[in-house]
């Protein structure tokens, strides 16, 4: 077993299995957009709040099950949260937000 560039490689009898060392994520961005604390998200997906912190910092890679539960909580495809490429290349998430009460207008009277 050794590290080859950005990949962690394990050699078996006739092949090399390589996996990326870095898994980028946008958990903190989605949490902020949805107004969730780490504790709120942790409770929603069934893990310890520290796990969410480890994931956000890149100290821990989620299992497939956990990645899917996180994506399901935000109602987006898992690829919008996790990627093998840095986040600056990803599209910005579209999170529909309800207007604040003072932004709601009655067409004939102005603000409600």
N, C-alpha and C positions, 0 to 999 in steps of 0.2 A: 504494500500500500504506500502511495506517495502522492504529493501534490504536484500537479503539472499545470502551471499557470493558474488559471482561475478554476481549475477542476480538481476534484478529489477522485483519484483513480484507485480502483481495487483490481488487482490482477488475479484471475482464476486460471484454470488449466489451459484453455486456449483463447481466452478473450480478456479484454480490459473493460471494466464497467466504470464509466466516468460520469460524475454528477457535478453540476455547478456548485461552487462554494458559496455563492451569494444568491439569496432570494430576496429581491426587493419587494417592498409592500407599501401600501398607502392606507394602512389601518388608521393612523392618527388623523389623516385628512378626512376620511369618511366619518370617524367618530366626531370630529369637530363640526362637520356639515350636518350631522344628525343630533348634535347637542348631547352626546353621550360621554360619560366618564369611563375610565378603564373598568371600574367596578360594574357599571351598567352593562357594558359589552360583555364582560366576563360572565355575569349572571345569565345574560341572554344566550350565550353559547356553551355554558356549562363548564367553565374553567376558572382557575384562580386569577384574580386581578394581576398578580405578578406575571402570569403567563402572557397577558396582553402587552405588558411592558417589555418583556423579553422579545416578543414578536416584533413590536414596533422598532426596537433598537437593532434588530437583526441578530440577536444573540441566540435565537431559537428558530428552527424551521417548523412550521405546523405540519401535522399529519394531514393527509388528504381529507379526512373526515372533518377536522377542525377548520381547514381552509374553506370547505364547502359550507359549513355552518356559519362562518363569518360572512361569506358572500350572500348567503340566504338571508341573514339578518338585515343586510343593507339592500336586499333585492336587486343585486347586480351580478353579472357573470364573474366568476372567480378571477378571470384574467384582468379585470379592472382593478383588483386589489393586489394581486400577486403577479410578479413578472421576473424574468431572468435579466431584463434590461433596466437601467435606471429610470426613475419615474419622470424625469424631465422630457422623455420621449413619448409618454402616454397621453392620451386625450384627457382633458379635464372632465371629471365626473359631473353629470347633470343630476342635481338633486332638487326636485321640485319643492319649493317652500311656499307655505301659505303667506299671503300678505299680512302685515300687521294691521290691527284694527283701524289705526288712523290712516292707512293707505287705501282702505276700501272706499270707493266713491259711488255715490248714487248718481247715475247719468244726468238727471235733471237738477240736482241740488248741490253738487260738489261733494265734499266729504260727509260721511255718515256720522 
